[in-house]
Amino acid sequence: MAPPNTWFATTKDTVGTTNPGSAKDSLSGTLTTVVNGTDIQTYVDKPPTLEPGTTGIFTFQRQVK
């Protein structure tokens, strides 16, 4: 049995009044985050309606604490 994944607990993506977090959608989708204090806990990306064969990129960065 594999050990649990703990990377999220040891990293952070800080959100504040001048920093909206690192998440980006190359297709300008709707990005929603769930924040605990100043750390983003969940990223949700709702892309726009896409034509068949369309591709896009959702990226985010987390900093090691």
N, CA, C, O and CB atoms as a CASP TS submission, in Angstrom:
PFRMAT TS
TARGET T0000
AUTHOR 0000-0000-0000
METHOD Language model
MODEL 1
PARENT N/A
ATOM      1  N   MET     1       0.853  -1.188   0.000  1.00  0.00           N
ATOM      2  CA  MET     1       0.000   0.000   0.000  1.00  0.00           C
ATOM      3  C   MET     1       0.893   1.244   0.000  1.00  0.00           C
ATOM      4  O   MET     1       1.830   1.350   0.791  1.00  0.00           O
ATOM      5  CB  MET     1      -0.967   0.002   1.237  1.00  0.00           C
ATOM      6  N   ALA     2       0.592   2.164  -0.884  1.00  0.00           N
ATOM      7  CA  ALA     2       1.376   3.402  -0.993  1.00  0.00           C
ATOM      8  C   ALA     2       1.074   4.331   0.184  1.00  0.00           C
ATOM      9  O   ALA     2      -0.053   4.363   0.676  1.00  0.00           O
ATOM     10  CB  ALA     2       1.078   4.121  -2.334  1.00  0.00           C
ATOM     11  N   PRO     3       2.071   5.079   0.631  1.00  0.00           N
ATOM     12  CA  PRO     3       1.817   6.056   1.698  1.00  0.00           C
ATOM     13  C   PRO     3       0.926   7.178   1.173  1.00  0.00           C
ATOM     14  O   PRO     3       0.865   7.405  -0.035  1.00  0.00           O
ATOM     15  CB  PRO     3       3.151   6.636   2.248  1.00  0.00           C
ATOM     16  N   PRO     4       0.234   7.883   2.073  1.00  0.00           N
ATOM     17  CA  PRO     4      -0.640   8.974   1.628  1.00  0.00           C
ATOM     18  C   PRO     4       0.166  10.105   0.982  1.00  0.00           C
ATOM     19  O   PRO     4       1.336  10.313   1.305  1.00  0.00           O
ATOM     20  CB  PRO     4      -1.457   9.520   2.814  1.00  0.00           C
ATOM     21  N   ASN     5      -0.469  10.815   0.084  1.00  0.00           N
ATOM     22  CA  ASN     5       0.153  11.951  -0.590  1.00  0.00           C
ATOM     23  C   ASN     5       0.085  13.159   0.342  1.00  0.00           C
ATOM     24  O   ASN     5      -1.005  13.565   0.744  1.00  0.00           O
ATOM     25  CB  ASN     5      -0.547  12.253  -1.959  1.00  0.00           C
ATOM     26  N   THR     6       1.225  13.732   0.687  1.00  0.00           N
ATOM     27  CA  THR     6       1.260  14.851   1.635  1.00  0.00           C
ATOM     28  C   THR     6       1.826  16.133   1.022  1.00  0.00           C
ATOM     29  O   THR     6       2.110  17.083   1.753  1.00  0.00           O
ATOM     30  CB  THR     6       2.082  14.468   2.847  1.00  0.00           C
ATOM     31  N   TRP     7       1.993  16.181  -0.290  1.00  0.00           N
ATOM     32  CA  TRP     7       2.616  17.353  -0.897  1.00  0.00           C
ATOM     33  C   TRP     7       1.827  18.627  -0.622  1.00  0.00           C
ATOM     34  O   TRP     7       2.423  19.693  -0.469  1.00  0.00           O
ATOM     35  CB  TRP     7       2.758  17.150  -2.394  1.00  0.00           C
ATOM     36  N   PHE     8       0.502  18.543  -0.554  1.00  0.00           N
ATOM     37  CA  PHE     8      -0.317  19.741  -0.364  1.00  0.00           C
ATOM     38  C   PHE     8      -0.067  20.371   1.001  1.00  0.00           C
ATOM     39  O   PHE     8      -0.056  21.596   1.126  1.00  0.00           O
ATOM     40  CB  PHE     8      -1.800  19.400  -0.519  1.00  0.00           C
ATOM     41  N   ALA     9       0.133  19.545   2.024  1.00  0.00           N
ATOM     42  CA  ALA     9       0.350  20.056   3.379  1.00  0.00           C
ATOM     43  C   ALA     9       1.690  20.757   3.533  1.00  0.00           C
ATOM     44  O   ALA     9       1.871  21.555   4.453  1.00  0.00           O
ATOM     45  CB  ALA     9       0.256  18.927   4.376  1.00  0.00           C
ATOM     46  N   THR    10       2.629  20.468   2.644  1.00  0.00           N
ATOM     47  CA  THR    10       3.966  21.055   2.775  1.00  0.00           C
ATOM     48  C   THR    10       4.222  22.164   1.765  1.00  0.00           C
ATOM     49  O   THR    10       5.358  22.610   1.606  1.00  0.00           O
ATOM     50  CB  THR    10       5.017  19.983   2.621  1.00  0.00           C
ATOM     51  N   THR    11       3.172  22.610   1.081  1.00  0.00           N
ATOM     52  CA  THR    11       3.299  23.689   0.108  1.00  0.00           C
ATOM     53  C   THR    11       2.230  24.743   0.354  1.00  0.00           C
ATOM     54  O   THR    11       1.298  24.515   1.125  1.00  0.00           O
ATOM     55  CB  THR    11       3.197  23.144  -1.328  1.00  0.00           C
ATOM     56  N   LYS    12       2.359  25.901  -0.301  1.00  0.00           N
ATOM     57  CA  LYS    12       1.360  26.948  -0.142  1.00  0.00           C
ATOM     58  C   LYS    12       1.233  27.750  -1.426  1.00  0.00           C
ATOM     59  O   LYS    12       2.182  27.845  -2.204  1.00  0.00           O
ATOM     60  CB  LYS    12       1.718  27.868   1.031  1.00  0.00           C
ATOM     61  N   ASP    13       0.073  28.319  -1.641  1.00  0.00           N
ATOM     62  CA  ASP    13      -0.199  29.280  -2.716  1.00  0.00           C
ATOM     63  C   ASP    13      -0.937  30.413  -2.034  1.00  0.00           C
ATOM     64  O   ASP    13      -2.146  30.338  -1.811  1.00  0.00           O
ATOM     65  CB  ASP    13      -1.046  28.643  -3.930  1.00  0.00           C
ATOM     66  N   THR    14      -0.204  31.459  -1.706  1.00  0.00           N
ATOM     67  CA  THR    14      -0.735  32.546  -0.894  1.00  0.00           C
ATOM     68  C   THR    14      -1.647  33.449  -1.701  1.00  0.00           C
ATOM     69  O   THR    14      -1.330  33.834  -2.826  1.00  0.00           O
ATOM     70  CB  THR    14       0.394  33.357  -0.295  1.00  0.00           C
ATOM     71  N   VAL    15      -2.774  33.776  -1.115  1.00  0.00           N
ATOM     72  CA  VAL    15      -3.701  34.714  -1.720  1.00  0.00           C
ATOM     73  C   VAL    15      -3.857  35.896  -0.764  1.00  0.00           C
ATOM     74  O   VAL    15      -3.895  35.719   0.454  1.00  0.00           O
ATOM     75  CB  VAL    15      -5.084  34.037  -2.027  1.00  0.00           C
ATOM     76  N   GLY    16      -3.944  37.082  -1.317  1.00  0.00           N
ATOM     77  CA  GLY    16      -4.094  38.281  -0.496  1.00  0.00           C
ATOM     78  C   GLY    16      -4.736  39.381  -1.308  1.00  0.00           C
ATOM     79  O   GLY    16      -5.224  39.137  -2.412  1.00  0.00           O
ATOM     80  N   THR    17      -4.741  40.577  -0.781  1.00  0.00           N
ATOM     81  CA  THR    17      -5.407  41.683  -1.462  1.00  0.00           C
ATOM     82  C   THR    17      -4.708  42.066  -2.760  1.00  0.00           C
ATOM     83  O   THR    17      -5.359  42.552  -3.685  1.00  0.00           O
ATOM     84  CB  THR    17      -5.478  42.884  -0.548  1.00  0.00           C
ATOM     85  N   THR    18      -3.390  41.858  -2.850  1.00  0.00           N
ATOM     86  CA  THR    18      -2.674  42.185  -4.083  1.00  0.00           C
ATOM     87  C   THR    18      -2.229  40.943  -4.837  1.00  0.00           C
ATOM     88  O   THR    18      -1.655  41.062  -5.920  1.00  0.00           O
ATOM     89  CB  THR    18      -1.472  43.047  -3.773  1.00  0.00           C
ATOM     90  N   ASN    19      -2.477  39.763  -4.301  1.00  0.00           N
ATOM     91  CA  ASN    19      -2.061  38.513  -4.933  1.00  0.00           C
ATOM     92  C   ASN    19      -3.264  37.576  -5.027  1.00  0.00           C
ATOM     93  O   ASN    19      -3.709  37.049  -4.006  1.00  0.00           O
ATOM     94  CB  ASN    19      -0.898  37.845  -4.137  1.00  0.00           C
ATOM     95  N   PRO    20      -3.800  37.357  -6.231  1.00  0.00           N
ATOM     96  CA  PRO    20      -4.978  36.504  -6.371  1.00  0.00           C
ATOM     97  C   PRO    20      -4.657  35.014  -6.409  1.00  0.00           C
ATOM     98  O   PRO    20      -5.556  34.201  -6.625  1.00  0.00           O
ATOM     99  CB  PRO    20      -5.719  36.878  -7.614  1.00  0.00           C
ATOM    100  N   GLY    21      -3.408  34.641  -6.207  1.00  0.00           N
ATOM    101  CA  GLY    21      -3.004  33.244  -6.327  1.00  0.00           C
ATOM    102  C   GLY    21      -2.427  33.005  -7.714  1.00  0.00           C
ATOM    103  O   GLY    21      -2.456  33.889  -8.570  1.00  0.00           O
ATOM    104  N   SER    22      -1.908  31.816  -7.927  1.00  0.00           N
ATOM    105  CA  SER    22      -1.168  31.548  -9.153  1.00  0.00           C
ATOM    106  C   SER    22      -1.994  30.911 -10.272  1.00  0.00           C
ATOM    107  O   SER    22      -1.507  30.824 -11.399  1.00  0.00           O
ATOM    108  CB  SER    22      -0.021  30.668  -8.841  1.00  0.00           C
ATOM    109  N   ALA    23      -3.212  30.467 -10.008  1.00  0.00           N
ATOM    110  CA  ALA    23      -3.980  29.706 -10.999  1.00  0.00           C
ATOM    111  C   ALA    23      -4.268  30.529 -12.251  1.00  0.00           C
ATOM    112  O   ALA    23      -4.622  31.707 -12.188  1.00  0.00           O
ATOM    113  CB  ALA    23      -5.292  29.223 -10.388  1.00  0.00           C
ATOM    114  N   LYS    24      -4.098  29.849 -13.404  1.00  0.00           N
ATOM    115  CA  LYS    24      -4.363  30.490 -14.693  1.00  0.00           C
ATOM    116  C   LYS    24      -5.003  29.473 -15.629  1.00  0.00           C
ATOM    117  O   LYS    24      -4.696  28.283 -15.564  1.00  0.00           O
ATOM    118  CB  LYS    24      -3.056  31.068 -15.315  1.00  0.00           C
ATOM    119  N   ASP    25      -5.891  29.945 -16.497  1.00  0.00           N
ATOM    120  CA  ASP    25      -6.541  29.122 -17.515  1.00  0.00           C
ATOM    121  C   ASP    25      -6.265  29.781 -18.861  1.00  0.00           C
ATOM    122  O   ASP    25      -6.631  30.939 -19.065  1.00  0.00           O
ATOM    123  CB  ASP    25      -8.097  28.973 -17.249  1.00  0.00           C
ATOM    124  N   SER    26      -5.629  29.070 -19.776  1.00  0.00           N
ATOM    125  CA  SER    26      -5.263  29.662 -21.070  1.00  0.00           C
ATOM    126  C   SER    26      -6.478  30.014 -21.920  1.00  0.00           C
ATOM    127  O   SER    26      -6.356  30.760 -22.891  1.00  0.00           O
ATOM    128  CB  SER    26      -4.371  28.710 -21.840  1.00  0.00           C
ATOM    129  N   LEU    27      -7.648  29.487 -21.567  1.00  0.00           N
ATOM    130  CA  LEU    27      -8.867  29.761 -22.335  1.00  0.00           C
ATOM    131  C   LEU    27      -9.791  30.747 -21.622  1.00  0.00           C
ATOM    132  O   LEU    27     -10.948  30.907 -22.012  1.00  0.00           O
ATOM    133  CB  LEU    27      -9.616  28.464 -22.603  1.00  0.00           C
ATOM    134  N   SER    28      -9.292  31.401 -20.591  1.00  0.00           N
ATOM    135  CA  SER    28     -10.066  32.381 -19.817  1.00  0.00           C
ATOM    136  C   SER    28     -11.303  31.769 -19.179  1.00  0.00           C
ATOM    137  O   SER    28     -12.364  32.392 -19.143  1.00  0.00           O
ATOM    138  CB  SER    28     -10.477  33.538 -20.705  1.00  0.00           C
ATOM    139  N   GLY    29     -11.164  30.552 -18.677  1.00  0.00           N
ATOM    140  CA  GLY    29     -12.263  29.912 -17.960  1.00  0.00           C
ATOM    141  C   GLY    29     -12.496  30.595 -16.621  1.00  0.00           C
ATOM    142  O   GLY    29     -11.744  31.489 -16.232  1.00  0.00           O
ATOM    143  N   THR    30     -13.529  30.174 -15.927  1.00  0.00           N
ATOM    144  CA  THR    30     -13.844  30.713 -14.612  1.00  0.00           C
ATOM    145  C   THR    30     -13.039  29.957 -13.565  1.00  0.00           C
ATOM    146  O   THR    30     -13.193  28.744 -13.422  1.00  0.00           O
ATOM    147  CB  THR    30     -15.365  30.619 -14.317  1.00  0.00           C
ATOM    148  N   LEU    31     -12.183  30.661 -12.833  1.00  0.00           N
ATOM    149  CA  LEU    31     -11.370  30.061 -11.788  1.00  0.00           C
ATOM    150  C   LEU    31     -11.957  30.396 -10.433  1.00  0.00           C
ATOM    151  O   LEU    31     -12.235  31.558 -10.136  1.00  0.00           O
ATOM    152  CB  LEU    31      -9.913  30.537 -11.881  1.00  0.00           C
ATOM    153  N   THR    32     -12.141  29.380  -9.616  1.00  0.00           N
ATOM    154  CA  THR    32     -12.651  29.553  -8.267  1.00  0.00           C
ATOM    155  C   THR    32     -11.682  28.874  -7.314  1.00  0.00           C
ATOM    156  O   THR    32     -11.194  27.780  -7.599  1.00  0.00           O
ATOM    157  CB  THR    32     -14.095  28.975  -8.119  1.00  0.00           C
ATOM    158  N   THR    33     -11.401  29.508  -6.195  1.00  0.00           N
ATOM    159  CA  THR    33     -10.524  28.905  -5.197  1.00  0.00           C
ATOM    160  C   THR    33     -11.222  28.891  -3.845  1.00  0.00           C
ATOM    161  O   THR    33     -12.064  29.740  -3.550  1.00  0.00           O
ATOM    162  CB  THR    33      -9.181  29.668  -5.108  1.00  0.00           C
ATOM    163  N   VAL    34     -10.855  27.916  -3.037  1.00  0.00           N
ATOM    164  CA  VAL    34     -11.307  27.854  -1.645  1.00  0.00           C
ATOM    165  C   VAL    34     -10.084  28.163  -0.805  1.00  0.00           C
ATOM    166  O   VAL    34      -9.043  27.521  -0.949  1.00  0.00           O
ATOM    167  CB  VAL    34     -11.944  26.438  -1.272  1.00  0.00           C
ATOM    168  N   VAL    35     -10.209  29.141   0.068  1.00  0.00           N
ATOM    169  CA  VAL    35      -9.072  29.640   0.835  1.00  0.00           C
ATOM    170  C   VAL    35      -9.262  29.331   2.310  1.00  0.00           C
ATOM    171  O   VAL    35     -10.362  29.464   2.846  1.00  0.00           O
ATOM    172  CB  VAL    35      -8.891  31.152   0.623  1.00  0.00           C
ATOM    173  N   ASN    36      -8.167  28.911   2.970  1.00  0.00           N
ATOM    174  CA  ASN    36      -8.137  28.717   4.411  1.00  0.00           C
ATOM    175  C   ASN    36      -7.093  29.686   4.936  1.00  0.00           C
ATOM    176  O   ASN    36      -5.896  29.443   4.778  1.00  0.00           O
ATOM    177  CB  ASN    36      -7.811  27.216   4.811  1.00  0.00           C
ATOM    178  N   GLY    37      -7.517  30.777   5.556  1.00  0.00           N
ATOM    179  CA  GLY    37      -6.589  31.833   5.956  1.00  0.00           C
ATOM    180  C   GLY    37      -6.098  32.541   4.713  1.00  0.00           C
ATOM    181  O   GLY    37      -6.879  33.198   4.025  1.00  0.00           O
ATOM    182  N   THR    38      -4.805  32.418   4.410  1.00  0.00           N
ATOM    183  CA  THR    38      -4.260  33.010   3.187  1.00  0.00           C
ATOM    184  C   THR    38      -3.775  31.954   2.206  1.00  0.00           C
ATOM    185  O   THR    38      -3.193  32.296   1.177  1.00  0.00           O
ATOM    186  CB  THR    38      -3.123  33.952   3.524  1.00  0.00           C
ATOM    187  N   ASP    39      -4.003  30.663   2.506  1.00  0.00           N
ATOM    188  CA  ASP    39      -3.542  29.581   1.636  1.00  0.00           C
ATOM    189  C   ASP    39      -4.709  29.006   0.837  1.00  0.00           C
ATOM    190  O   ASP    39      -5.749  28.664   1.399  1.00  0.00           O
ATOM    191  CB  ASP    39      -2.861  28.470   2.463  1.00  0.00           C
ATOM    192  N   ILE    40      -4.526  28.906  -0.464  1.00  0.00           N
ATOM    193  CA  ILE    40      -5.550  28.301  -1.313  1.00  0.00           C
ATOM    194  C   ILE    40      -5.579  26.804  -1.042  1.00  0.00           C
ATOM    195  O   ILE    40      -4.541  26.144  -1.092  1.00  0.00           O
ATOM    196  CB  ILE    40      -5.280  28.590  -2.824  1.00  0.00           C
ATOM    197  N   GLN    41      -6.752  26.267  -0.757  1.00  0.00           N
ATOM    198  CA  GLN    41      -6.911  24.848  -0.450  1.00  0.00           C
ATOM    199  C   GLN    41      -7.454  24.046  -1.622  1.00  0.00           C
ATOM    200  O   GLN    41      -7.151  22.860  -1.751  1.00  0.00           O
ATOM    201  CB  GLN    41      -7.819  24.680   0.735  1.00  0.00           C
ATOM    202  N   THR    42      -8.261  24.682  -2.485  1.00  0.00           N
ATOM    203  CA  THR    42      -8.887  23.991  -3.610  1.00  0.00           C
ATOM    204  C   THR    42      -8.896  24.908  -4.828  1.00  0.00           C
ATOM    205  O   THR    42      -9.165  26.103  -4.710  1.00  0.00           O
ATOM    206  CB  THR    42     -10.328  23.540  -3.254  1.00  0.00           C
ATOM    207  N   TYR    43      -8.604  24.347  -5.990  1.00  0.00           N
ATOM    208  CA  TYR    43      -8.677  25.061  -7.259  1.00  0.00           C
ATOM    209  C   TYR    43      -9.779  24.415  -8.098  1.00  0.00           C
ATOM    210  O   TYR    43      -9.811  23.192  -8.238  1.00  0.00           O
ATOM    211  CB  TYR    43      -7.294  25.036  -8.013  1.00  0.00           C
ATOM    212  N   VAL    44     -10.679  25.219  -8.653  1.00  0.00           N
ATOM    213  CA  VAL    44     -11.718  24.717  -9.550  1.00  0.00           C
ATOM    214  C   VAL    44     -11.655  25.563 -10.822  1.00  0.00           C
ATOM    215  O   VAL    44     -11.716  26.791 -10.764  1.00  0.00           O
ATOM    216  CB  VAL    44     -13.158  24.777  -8.878  1.00  0.00           C
ATOM    217  N   ASP    45     -11.533  24.898 -11.960  1.00  0.00           N
ATOM    218  CA  ASP    45     -11.455  25.577 -13.247  1.00  0.00           C
ATOM    219  C   ASP    45     -12.640  25.140 -14.092  1.00  0.00           C
ATOM    220  O   ASP    45     -12.777  23.958 -14.408  1.00  0.00           O
ATOM    221  CB  ASP    45     -10.108  25.271 -13.970  1.00  0.00           C
ATOM    222  N   LYS    46     -13.492  26.080 -14.457  1.00  0.00           N
ATOM    223  CA  LYS    46     -14.620  25.784 -15.332  1.00  0.00           C
ATOM    224  C   LYS    46     -14.335  26.439 -16.675  1.00  0.00           C
ATOM    225  O   LYS    46     -14.538  27.642 -16.840  1.00  0.00           O
ATOM    226  CB  LYS    46     -15.979  26.290 -14.722  1.00  0.00           C
ATOM    227  N   PRO    47     -13.858  25.635 -17.650  1.00  0.00           N
ATOM    228  CA  PRO    47     -13.529  26.213 -18.952  1.00  0.00           C
ATOM    229  C   PRO    47     -14.784  26.636 -19.699  1.00  0.00           C
ATOM    230  O   PRO    47     -15.881  26.170 -19.393  1.00  0.00           O
ATOM    231  CB  PRO    47     -12.734  25.217 -19.791  1.00  0.00           C
ATOM    232  N   PRO    48     -14.623  27.522 -20.681  1.00  0.00           N
ATOM    233  CA  PRO    48     -15.764  27.913 -21.498  1.00  0.00           C
ATOM    234  C   PRO    48     -16.207  26.728 -22.369  1.00  0.00           C
ATOM    235  O   PRO    48     -15.530  25.701 -22.410  1.00  0.00           O
ATOM    236  CB  PRO    48     -15.410  29.145 -22.380  1.00  0.00           C
ATOM    237  N   THR    49     -17.324  26.870 -23.050  1.00  0.00           N
ATOM    238  CA  THR    49     -17.765  25.842 -23.986  1.00  0.00           C
ATOM    239  C   THR    49     -16.708  25.701 -25.076  1.00  0.00           C
ATOM    240  O   THR    49     -16.281  26.688 -25.675  1.00  0.00           O
ATOM    241  CB  THR    49     -19.162  26.193 -24.598  1.00  0.00           C
ATOM    242  N   LEU    50     -16.297  24.475 -25.322  1.00  0.00           N
ATOM    243  CA  LEU    50     -15.209  24.233 -26.263  1.00  0.00           C
ATOM    244  C   LEU    50     -15.703  23.485 -27.496  1.00  0.00           C
ATOM    245  O   LEU    50     -16.583  22.628 -27.415  1.00  0.00           O
ATOM    246  CB  LEU    50     -14.089  23.447 -25.588  1.00  0.00           C
ATOM    247  N   GLU    51     -15.124  23.826 -28.622  1.00  0.00           N
ATOM    248  CA  GLU    51     -15.375  23.087 -29.853  1.00  0.00           C
ATOM    249  C   GLU    51     -14.574  21.786 -29.790  1.00  0.00           C
ATOM    250  O   GLU    51     -13.539  21.741 -29.124  1.00  0.00           O
ATOM    251  CB  GLU    51     -14.990  23.935 -31.121  1.00  0.00           C
ATOM    252  N   PRO    52     -15.026  20.730 -30.464  1.00  0.00           N
ATOM    253  CA  PRO    52     -14.263  19.476 -30.486  1.00  0.00           C
ATOM    254  C   PRO    52     -12.826  19.718 -30.955  1.00  0.00           C
ATOM    255  O   PRO    52     -12.587  20.453 -31.914  1.00  0.00           O
ATOM    256  CB  PRO    52     -14.953  18.441 -31.402  1.00  0.00           C
ATOM    257  N   GLY    53     -11.891  19.095 -30.270  1.00  0.00           N
ATOM    258  CA  GLY    53     -10.484  19.222 -30.638  1.00  0.00           C
ATOM    259  C   GLY    53      -9.769  20.411 -30.018  1.00  0.00           C
ATOM    260  O   GLY    53      -8.552  20.537 -30.158  1.00  0.00           O
ATOM    261  N   THR    54     -10.498  21.285 -29.337  1.00  0.00           N
ATOM    262  CA  THR    54      -9.883  22.439 -28.687  1.00  0.00           C
ATOM    263  C   THR    54      -9.098  21.977 -27.463  1.00  0.00           C
ATOM    264  O   THR    54      -9.545  21.089 -26.737  1.00  0.00           O
ATOM    265  CB  THR    54     -10.955  23.486 -28.286  1.00  0.00           C
ATOM    266  N   THR    55      -7.950  22.567 -27.235  1.00  0.00           N
ATOM    267  CA  THR    55      -7.167  22.253 -26.045  1.00  0.00           C
ATOM    268  C   THR    55      -6.881  23.525 -25.277  1.00  0.00           C
ATOM    269  O   THR    55      -6.922  24.624 -25.830  1.00  0.00           O
ATOM    270  CB  THR    55      -5.854  21.539 -26.417  1.00  0.00           C
ATOM    271  N   GLY    56      -6.594  23.368 -24.011  1.00  0.00           N
ATOM    272  CA  GLY    56      -6.251  24.492 -23.163  1.00  0.00           C
ATOM    273  C   GLY    56      -5.350  24.014 -22.042  1.00  0.00           C
ATOM    274  O   GLY    56      -5.123  22.815 -21.881  1.00  0.00           O
ATOM    275  N   ILE    57      -4.841  24.954 -21.274  1.00  0.00           N
ATOM    276  CA  ILE    57      -3.921  24.620 -20.190  1.00  0.00           C
ATOM    277  C   ILE    57      -4.392  25.296 -18.903  1.00  0.00           C
ATOM    278  O   ILE    57      -4.651  26.499 -18.879  1.00  0.00           O
ATOM    279  CB  ILE    57      -2.465  25.052 -20.542  1.00  0.00           C
ATOM    280  N   PHE    58      -4.498  24.507 -17.838  1.00  0.00           N
ATOM    281  CA  PHE    58      -4.769  25.009 -16.496  1.00  0.00           C
ATOM    282  C   PHE    58      -3.477  24.829 -15.708  1.00  0.00           C
ATOM    283  O   PHE    58      -2.960  23.716 -15.612  1.00  0.00           O
ATOM    284  CB  PHE    58      -5.993  24.258 -15.810  1.00  0.00           C
ATOM    285  N   THR    59      -2.952  25.916 -15.143  1.00  0.00           N
ATOM    286  CA  THR    59      -1.710  25.832 -14.379  1.00  0.00           C
ATOM    287  C   THR    59      -1.884  26.477 -13.006  1.00  0.00           C
ATOM    288  O   THR    59      -2.698  27.382 -12.819  1.00  0.00           O
ATOM    289  CB  THR    59      -0.556  26.508 -15.146  1.00  0.00           C
ATOM    290  N   PHE    60      -1.109  25.990 -12.068  1.00  0.00           N
ATOM    291  CA  PHE    60      -0.995  26.627 -10.752  1.00  0.00           C
ATOM    292  C   PHE    60       0.376  26.273 -10.202  1.00  0.00           C
ATOM    293  O   PHE    60       0.981  25.274 -10.593  1.00  0.00           O
ATOM    294  CB  PHE    60      -2.147  26.166  -9.770  1.00  0.00           C
ATOM    295  N   GLN    61       0.852  27.101  -9.297  1.00  0.00           N
ATOM    296  CA  GLN    61       2.163  26.868  -8.670  1.00  0.00           C
ATOM    297  C   GLN    61       1.999  26.926  -7.171  1.00  0.00           C
ATOM    298  O   GLN    61       1.263  27.760  -6.645  1.00  0.00           O
ATOM    299  CB  GLN    61       3.222  27.911  -9.147  1.00  0.00           C
ATOM    300  N   ARG    62       2.697  26.024  -6.479  1.00  0.00           N
ATOM    301  CA  ARG    62       2.703  26.033  -5.031  1.00  0.00           C
ATOM    302  C   ARG    62       4.147  26.133  -4.574  1.00  0.00           C
ATOM    303  O   ARG    62       5.039  25.517  -5.158  1.00  0.00           O
ATOM    304  CB  ARG    62       2.008  24.768  -4.449  1.00  0.00           C
ATOM    305  N   GLN    63       4.368  26.908  -3.533  1.00  0.00           N
ATOM    306  CA  GLN    63       5.711  27.123  -3.000  1.00  0.00           C
ATOM    307  C   GLN    63       5.925  26.205  -1.803  1.00  0.00           C
ATOM    308  O   GLN    63       5.041  26.065  -0.957  1.00  0.00           O
ATOM    309  CB  GLN    63       5.921  28.612  -2.599  1.00  0.00           C
ATOM    310  N   VAL    64       7.096  25.580  -1.730  1.00  0.00           N
ATOM    311  CA  VAL    64       7.409  24.740  -0.592  1.00  0.00           C
ATOM    312  C   VAL    64       7.496  25.627   0.640  1.00  0.00           C
ATOM    313  O   VAL    64       8.159  26.663   0.620  1.00  0.00           O
ATOM    314  CB  VAL    64       8.732  23.950  -0.815  1.00  0.00           C
ATOM    315  N   LYS    65       6.818  25.215   1.722  1.00  0.00           N
ATOM    316  CA  LYS    65       6.807  26.007   2.965  1.00  0.00           C
ATOM    317  C   LYS    65       8.153  25.996   3.629  1.00  0.00           C
ATOM    318  O   LYS    65       8.327  26.609   4.682  1.00  0.00           O
ATOM    319  CB  LYS    65       5.758  25.484   3.933  1.00  0.00           C
TER
END
